[in-house]
């Protein structure tokens, strides 16, 4: 049953991730994102999420939803409305490709 649910989820997300992103182009496009999310993908504001190391498919889906208004956020809806599918794929490839290190509490 769980495998069927995972398969259904992947099929639902497939159209959103059909285009492979270019992380180098995403890095250049990310300059508009750095004020809140940082070039390193680590948030500079408490209300903005960290993007470094996020799953690329998730980032594509979230940006697409901000762009079409399905997901609501005053700033992100404005920022995302002019993003092309290529921009979204590239940004997702860049932020999703950033490596983060998780250390257990010492």
N, CA, C and O of each residue as an XYZ file, in Angstrom:
424
protein
N       0.818     -1.193      0.000
C       0.000      0.000      0.000
C       0.867      1.264      0.000
O       0.581      2.217     -0.725
N       1.925      1.266      0.816
C       2.800      2.437      0.882
C       3.501      2.637     -0.459
O       3.635      3.769     -0.923
N       3.951      1.547     -1.084
C       4.630      1.665     -2.373
C       3.710      2.266     -3.427
O       4.145      3.055     -4.265
N       2.439      1.889     -3.380
C       1.471      2.439     -4.318
C       1.292      3.936     -4.107
O       1.175      4.692     -5.072
N       1.272      4.368     -2.845
C       1.127      5.794     -2.530
C       2.336      6.587     -3.007
O       2.189      7.685     -3.545
N       3.521      6.038     -2.814
C       4.744      6.708     -3.259
C       4.757      6.800     -4.781
O       5.118      7.839     -5.335
N       4.370      5.729     -5.456
C       4.316      5.734     -6.909
C       3.320      6.780     -7.409
O       3.610      7.503     -8.362
N       2.161      6.865     -6.780
C       1.153      7.849     -7.176
C       1.686      9.270     -6.984
O       1.457     10.140     -7.824
N       2.390      9.499     -5.888
C       2.967     10.824     -5.638
C       4.008     11.172     -6.690
O       4.018     12.293     -7.199
N       4.871     10.244     -7.019
C       5.898     10.502     -8.033
C       5.286     10.783     -9.392
O       5.761     11.656    -10.117
N       4.241     10.057     -9.743
C       3.568     10.297    -11.012
C       2.900     11.662    -11.038
O       2.880     12.325    -12.076
N       2.355     12.086     -9.907
C       1.713     13.402     -9.831
C       2.739     14.517     -9.977
O       2.436     15.569    -10.540
N       3.941     14.297     -9.479
C       4.985     15.318     -9.537
C       5.784     15.278    -10.837
O       6.502     16.230    -11.144
N       5.674     14.207    -11.598
C       6.493     14.026    -12.795
C       6.431     15.196    -13.767
O       7.482     15.627    -14.242
N       5.243     15.738    -14.092
C       5.234     16.854    -15.033
C       6.009     18.067    -14.521
O       6.613     18.790    -15.313
N       5.998     18.295    -13.226
C       6.684     19.450    -12.654
C       8.198     19.318    -12.744
O       8.907     20.324    -12.778
N       8.695     18.092    -12.782
C      10.150     17.915    -12.791
C      10.642     17.346    -14.111
O      11.731     16.775    -14.174
N       9.851     17.497    -15.166
C      10.224     16.951    -16.462
C      11.473     17.625    -17.029
O      12.195     17.016    -17.819
N      11.730     18.849    -16.644
C      12.853     19.605    -17.165
C      13.990     19.593    -16.150
O      13.818     20.025    -15.010
N      15.142     19.101    -16.565
C      16.296     19.104    -15.672
C      16.865     20.505    -15.601
O      16.983     21.187    -16.620
N      17.218     20.935    -14.405
C      17.722     22.291    -14.225
C      19.226     22.387    -14.367
O      19.943     21.392    -14.265
N      19.687     23.587    -14.603
C      21.099     23.920    -14.717
C      21.484     24.701    -13.458
O      21.115     25.865    -13.300
N      22.228     24.047    -12.570
C      22.582     24.667    -11.294
C      23.406     25.947    -11.478
O      23.260     26.881    -10.691
N      24.264     26.008    -12.494
C      25.058     27.206    -12.749
C      24.178     28.391    -13.117
O      24.387     29.505    -12.636
N      23.199     28.146    -13.968
C      22.251     29.201    -14.334
C      21.383     29.557    -13.126
O      21.022     30.720    -12.942
N      21.052     28.574    -12.317
C      20.269     28.820    -11.108
C      21.012     29.696    -10.125
O      20.415     30.546     -9.464
N      22.317     29.490    -10.027
C      23.132     30.326     -9.126
C      23.073     31.789     -9.558
O      22.954     32.684     -8.721
N      23.155     32.026    -10.853
C      23.072     33.398    -11.365
C      21.692     33.999    -11.084
O      21.586     35.163    -10.698
N      20.640     33.206    -11.278
C      19.267     33.683    -11.076
C      18.961     33.879     -9.596
O      18.072     34.656     -9.247
N      19.685     33.184     -8.724
C      19.433     33.230     -7.280
C      19.795     34.560     -6.641
O      19.498     34.776     -5.466
N      20.429     35.453     -7.385
C      20.773     36.747     -6.793
C      19.528     37.476     -6.296
O      19.600     38.238     -5.333
N      18.393     37.247     -6.944
C      17.137     37.871     -6.503
C      16.606     37.223     -5.222
O      15.757     37.803     -4.544
N      17.087     36.049     -4.891
C      16.604     35.289     -3.728
C      17.458     35.517     -2.483
O      17.020     35.241     -1.366
N      18.685     36.024     -2.680
C      19.662     36.044     -1.597
C      19.297     36.941     -0.432
O      19.751     36.695      0.685
N      18.499     37.966     -0.647
C      18.155     38.859      0.463
C      17.451     38.095      1.587
O      17.664     38.379      2.766
N      16.626     37.141      1.219
C      15.882     36.358      2.231
C      16.489     34.980      2.468
O      16.601     34.535      3.611
N      16.880     34.302      1.383
C      17.312     32.903      1.486
C      18.816     32.730      1.440
O      19.315     31.641      1.723
N      19.549     33.772      1.091
C      21.004     33.711      1.032
C      21.518     32.943     -0.169
O      20.864     32.011     -0.636
N      22.683     33.325     -0.674
C      23.301     32.602     -1.792
C      23.689     31.197     -1.367
O      23.784     30.295     -2.199
N      23.912     31.012     -0.076
C      24.261     29.696      0.433
C      23.017     28.882      0.777
O      23.121     27.749      1.248
N      21.830     29.467      0.540
C      20.576     28.759      0.818
C      20.181     28.752      2.270
O      19.215     28.090      2.648
N      20.909     29.477      3.088
C      20.592     29.548      4.511
C      19.917     30.878      4.790
O      20.478     31.946      4.546
N      18.721     30.790      5.298
C      17.848     31.937      5.472
C      18.482     33.054      6.282
O      19.180     32.819      7.268
N      18.222     34.267      5.839
C      18.691     35.442      6.558
C      17.579     36.055      7.406
O      17.828     36.939      8.226
N      16.358     35.581      7.202
C      15.191     36.087      7.926
C      14.482     34.930      8.626
O      14.400     33.836      8.066
N      13.971     35.147      9.832
C      13.327     34.047     10.556
C      12.097     33.476      9.857
O      11.770     32.305     10.053
N      11.406     34.284      9.042
C      10.193     33.783      8.381
C      10.463     33.144      7.023
O       9.541     32.613      6.404
N      11.697     33.184      6.551
C      12.053     32.588      5.260
C      12.747     31.247      5.500
O      13.649     31.156      6.332
N      12.332     30.213      4.778
C      12.937     28.890      4.993
C      14.333     28.770      4.388
O      14.687     29.488      3.454
N      15.109     27.854      4.939
C      16.382     27.481      4.334
C      16.071     26.687      3.065
O      15.155     25.865      3.056
N      16.820     26.927      2.009
C      16.609     26.215      0.754
C      17.735     25.234      0.451
O      17.546     24.309     -0.339
N      18.884     25.413      1.054
C      20.029     24.532      0.802
C      19.674     23.089      1.113
O      19.175     22.771      2.193
N      19.942     22.225      0.145
C      19.742     20.804      0.354
C      18.298     20.330      0.299
O      18.029     19.149      0.522
N      17.359     21.233      0.004
C      15.964     20.799     -0.138
C      15.861     19.888     -1.355
O      16.678     19.976     -2.272
N      14.877     19.028     -1.364
C      14.659     18.116     -2.485
C      14.254     18.950     -3.711
O      13.346     19.778     -3.641
N      14.933     18.717     -4.813
C      14.731     19.513     -6.027
C      13.273     19.472     -6.500
O      12.718     20.505     -6.876
N      12.661     18.308     -6.485
C      11.262     18.185     -6.919
C      10.353     19.044     -6.051
O       9.418     19.668     -6.553
N      10.626     19.076     -4.751
C       9.835     19.904     -3.839
C       9.973     21.379     -4.193
O       8.980     22.106     -4.220
N      11.201     21.828     -4.466
C      11.424     23.232     -4.806
C      10.708     23.606     -6.102
O      10.132     24.690     -6.199
N      10.739     22.722     -7.098
C      10.035     22.971     -8.357
C       8.540     23.116     -8.094
O       7.897     24.037     -8.598
N       7.999     22.205     -7.305
C       6.568     22.230     -6.997
C       6.187     23.495     -6.232
O       5.200     24.151     -6.565
N       6.965     23.835     -5.213
C       6.663     25.011     -4.394
C       6.729     26.295     -5.220
O       5.831     27.133     -5.136
N       7.783     26.453     -6.015
C       7.897     27.663     -6.836
C       6.774     27.756     -7.863
O       6.250     28.840     -8.119
N       6.405     26.627     -8.447
C       5.289     26.618     -9.393
C       3.981     27.029     -8.726
O       3.169     27.741     -9.317
N       3.788     26.578     -7.501
C       2.571     26.929     -6.762
C       2.574     28.398     -6.338
O       1.519     29.032     -6.319
N       3.716     28.938     -6.005
C       3.791     30.378     -5.714
C       3.478     31.168     -6.989
O       2.763     32.170     -6.954
N       4.023     30.702     -8.104
C       3.828     31.403     -9.372
C       2.352     31.421     -9.782
O       1.839     32.455    -10.210
N       1.670     30.280     -9.650
C       0.265     30.245    -10.088
C      -0.724     30.660     -9.008
O      -1.930     30.696     -9.252
N      -0.222     30.977     -7.807
C      -1.082     31.471     -6.737
C      -1.720     30.393     -5.889
O      -2.474     30.713     -4.970
N      -1.448     29.127     -6.162
C      -1.977     28.029     -5.350
C      -1.452     28.121     -3.925
O      -2.185     27.901     -2.961
N      -0.187     28.445     -3.810
C       0.450     28.635     -2.504
C       0.544     30.132     -2.265
O       0.986     30.878     -3.138
N       0.134     30.569     -1.093
C       0.040     31.999     -0.809
C       1.167     32.500      0.097
O       1.412     31.957      1.174
N       1.839     33.544     -0.367
C       2.806     34.300      0.407
C       2.998     35.612     -0.334
O       3.355     35.615     -1.512
N       2.762     36.724      0.348
C       2.794     38.031     -0.326
C       4.070     38.252     -1.129
O       4.012     38.682     -2.281
N       5.198     37.967     -0.539
C       6.470     38.214     -1.217
C       6.710     37.184     -2.319
O       7.038     37.550     -3.448
N       6.549     35.909     -2.001
C       6.859     34.859     -2.970
C       5.920     34.871     -4.166
O       6.350     34.559     -5.277
N       4.665     35.217     -3.980
C       3.754     35.284     -5.121
C       4.209     36.360     -6.115
O       4.105     36.167     -7.326
N       4.705     37.475     -5.612
C       5.197     38.545     -6.481
C       6.501     38.121     -7.156
O       6.668     38.302     -8.362
N       7.414     37.561     -6.381
C       8.720     37.155     -6.911
C       8.567     36.052     -7.961
O       9.219     36.099     -9.004
N       7.724     35.075     -7.698
C       7.616     33.903     -8.567
C       6.783     34.131     -9.823
O       6.894     33.361    -10.777
N       5.955     35.164     -9.847
C       5.034     35.329    -10.983
C       5.755     35.478    -12.319
O       5.199     35.112    -13.355
N       6.962     36.001    -12.322
C       7.697     36.195    -13.570
C       8.713     35.091    -13.868
O       9.464     35.193    -14.838
N       8.745     34.039    -13.046
C       9.687     32.947    -13.284
C       9.166     32.033    -14.394
O       7.991     31.666    -14.409
N      10.038     31.678    -15.305
C       9.692     30.704    -16.342
C       9.885     29.300    -15.775
O      10.445     29.136    -14.691
N       9.427     28.298    -16.502
C       9.673     26.915    -16.092
C      11.174     26.644    -16.012
O      11.637     25.926    -15.126
N      11.919     27.218    -16.934
C      13.377     27.048    -16.936
C      14.004     27.696    -15.710
O      14.879     27.107    -15.076
N      13.561     28.909    -15.372
C      14.062     29.577    -14.161
C      13.816     28.712    -12.934
O      14.711     28.524    -12.110
N      12.609     28.188    -12.816
C      12.243     27.361    -11.666
C      13.117     26.117    -11.606
O      13.635     25.773    -10.543
N      13.285     25.443    -12.731
C      14.124     24.239    -12.761
C      15.561     24.563    -12.374
O      16.197     23.806    -11.642
N      16.075     25.693    -12.868
C      17.456     26.081    -12.569
C      17.641     26.451    -11.104
O      18.627     26.052    -10.484
N      16.706     27.206    -10.548
C      16.784     27.564     -9.126
C      16.709     26.318     -8.250
O      17.451     26.189     -7.277
N      15.817     25.410     -8.598
C      15.676     24.172     -7.831
C      16.948     23.329     -7.910
O      17.364     22.727     -6.920
N      17.562     23.289     -9.092
C      18.812     22.534     -9.250
C      19.927     23.153     -8.408
O      20.718     22.440     -7.791
N      19.982     24.475     -8.389
C      21.019     25.147     -7.607
C      20.833     24.933     -6.109
O      21.726     24.418     -5.437
N      19.673     25.327     -5.588
C      19.458     25.204     -4.143
C      19.401     23.737     -3.699
O      19.877     23.401     -2.615
N      18.830     22.877     -4.521
C      18.775     21.460     -4.172
C      20.145     20.803     -4.176
O      20.372     19.815     -3.478
N      21.060     21.360     -4.968
C      22.401     20.797     -5.056
C      23.371     21.291     -3.996
O      24.471     20.754     -3.862
N      22.976     22.305     -3.244
C      23.847     22.791     -2.176
C      23.935     21.750     -1.072
O      22.916     21.234     -0.615
N      25.124     21.451     -0.657
C      25.345     20.452      0.387
C      25.286     21.094      1.766
O      25.852     22.164      1.993
N      24.607     20.439      2.665
C      24.562     20.901      4.053
C      25.077     19.785      4.936
O      24.994     18.609      4.582
N      25.601     20.152      6.067
C      26.128     19.180      7.024
C      25.276     19.248      8.283
O      25.032     20.318      8.841
N      24.840     18.089      8.705
C      24.025     18.006      9.917
C      24.866     17.347     10.997
O      25.383     16.246     10.812
N      24.996     18.028     12.120
C      25.785     17.506     13.232
C      24.871     17.302     14.423
O      24.081     18.186     14.756
N      24.967     16.148     15.073
C      24.150     15.945     16.269
C      24.621     16.881     17.379
O      25.783     17.286     17.402
N      23.715     17.226     18.300
C      24.112     18.083     19.409
C      25.277     17.453     20.183
O      25.322     16.242     20.398
N      26.186     18.284     20.580
C      27.404     17.800     21.225
C      27.237     17.682     22.665
O      28.170     17.287     23.364
